[in-house]
C-alpha cells in the first residue's frame, strides 16, 4: 500500500468536498485521531502532538521523547486519548508503551479513500502494516 498517495488523495477529496480546506495536520487530527476541535489552530497543535507521540511509539523512542518535560506531559495525556488507548499496551510503565496490533485488527475512519477512489471505512492492519501506516503519517505531515 502506498500510504503517501492514499493520504494525499484522501486530503484532496476532503478539501474538494468540505466547507473549508484542511491542512495535512488538521486532516490527520480529525480523520485518523478522531479529534474535532472546530478550531484550526488547535487542530494543528493537537494533531501535531498526536503525530509526535505516535511516531515515538512506532519508533520505540518513547523514553527519548519524554526526556523533555513538555513532551512528557503531552505523552501522558495523549496515550489516554481513545485512538491510542485502544491500540497500545505496556509492561510495567505506560512510558514504554507499544502498539498492540493483531494481524486482523480493524481501524475505522470515513476519511480515507480506498484503491477504487471511494471512501473506505474499515481498514485491516498487520503489525508491520500498522507501522508503515504510522510512519507514512509522519512523512505526510512533514
C-alpha positions in Angstrom: 0.0 0.0 0.0 1.4 3.4 -0.9 0.1 5.4 2.0 1.6 8.6 0.8 -0.6 8.6 -2.3 -3.6 7.3 -0.3 -3.3 10.2 2.2 -2.7 12.8 -0.5 -5.7 11.6 -2.5 -7.9 11.5 0.6 -6.9 15.0 1.7 -7.6 16.3 -1.9 -11.0 14.6 -1.9 -11.8 16.0 1.6 -10.8 19.6 0.6 -12.8 19.4 -2.6 -16.0 18.4 -0.7 -15.6 20.2 2.7 -16.8 23.6 3.6 -13.2 24.8 4.1 -9.8 23.4 3.3 -7.8 21.5 5.9 -4.1 21.3 6.2 -2.4 17.9 6.3 -2.2 18.0 10.1 -5.8 19.1 10.5 -6.9 16.3 8.2 -4.9 13.7 10.2 -6.2 15.2 13.5 -9.8 14.6 12.5 -9.7 11.7 10.2 -7.1 9.5 11.9 -7.0 10.6 15.5 -10.7 11.4 15.6 -10.2 14.8 17.3 -12.5 17.6 16.4 -11.9 21.0 18.0 -13.6 23.1 15.2 -10.5 25.4 15.7 -7.8 25.0 13.0 -5.1 26.4 15.3 -5.9 23.8 18.0 -6.3 21.0 15.4 -2.8 21.8 14.2 -1.4 21.8 17.7 -3.2 18.6 18.9 -2.7 16.8 15.6 1.0 17.6 15.7 1.4 16.3 19.3 -0.5 13.2 18.4 1.7 12.5 15.4 4.8 13.1 17.6 3.6 10.6 20.2 2.5 8.1 17.5 6.0 8.2 16.0 7.7 7.9 19.3 5.7 4.7 20.0 6.2 3.4 16.4 9.9 4.0 16.5 10.3 2.8 20.1 11.8 6.1 21.1 9.3 6.8 23.9 11.9 7.4 26.6 14.0 9.7 24.4 10.8 11.6 23.5 9.7 12.1 27.1 13.1 13.4 28.3 11.7 16.8 27.5 9.2 17.9 30.3 6.6 19.3 27.9 6.8 16.2 25.7 6.4 14.0 28.8 3.2 15.8 29.9 1.7 15.6 26.4 2.7 12.0 26.0 1.0 11.0 29.3 -2.2 12.8 28.2 -2.2 11.7 24.6 -1.8 8.0 25.3 -5.1 8.2 27.1 -6.9 9.6 24.0 -9.2 6.8 22.6 -7.2 6.4 19.4 -4.1 5.5 21.4 -5.7 3.9 24.5 -7.5 1.3 22.3 -4.3 0.3 20.4 -1.4 0.4 22.9 -0.3 -1.8 25.8 2.6 -1.6 28.2 4.5 -3.7 30.7 5.4 -2.1 34.0 5.2 1.6 32.7 2.9 3.4 30.3 6.0 5.4 29.4 7.3 2.3 27.4 4.0 1.6 25.6 3.9 -0.1 22.3 1.3 -0.7 19.6 -0.8 -3.8 20.4 -1.9 -4.6 16.9 -3.0 -8.1 15.9 -3.0 -9.3 12.3 -6.7 -8.8 12.0 -7.2 -5.5 13.8 -9.5 -3.1 12.1 -9.2 0.7 12.1 -12.3 2.6 11.1 -12.5 6.0 9.5 -14.6 7.6 6.8 -11.7 9.9 5.9 -9.6 7.6 3.8 -10.2 6.6 0.2 -9.7 3.0 -1.0 -7.9 1.9 -4.1 -11.1 2.5 -6.1 -11.3 6.2 -5.0 -14.3 5.6 -2.8 -14.4 6.1 0.9 -13.4 3.0 2.8 -14.5 2.8 6.4 -12.8 -0.3 7.7 -9.0 -1.0 7.2 -7.3 -4.2 8.4 -3.7 -4.0 9.5 -0.9 -6.4 10.4 1.7 -5.2 12.9 4.0 -4.3 10.1 1.2 -2.7 8.1 0.3 -0.5 11.1 4.0 0.5 11.5 4.1 1.5 7.8 0.8 3.5 8.2 2.1 5.4 11.2 5.5 6.2 9.5 3.6 7.3 6.4 1.5 9.7 8.5 4.7 11.1 9.9 6.1 11.7 6.4 2.8 13.1 5.2 2.6 15.9 7.8 6.2 17.0 7.4 
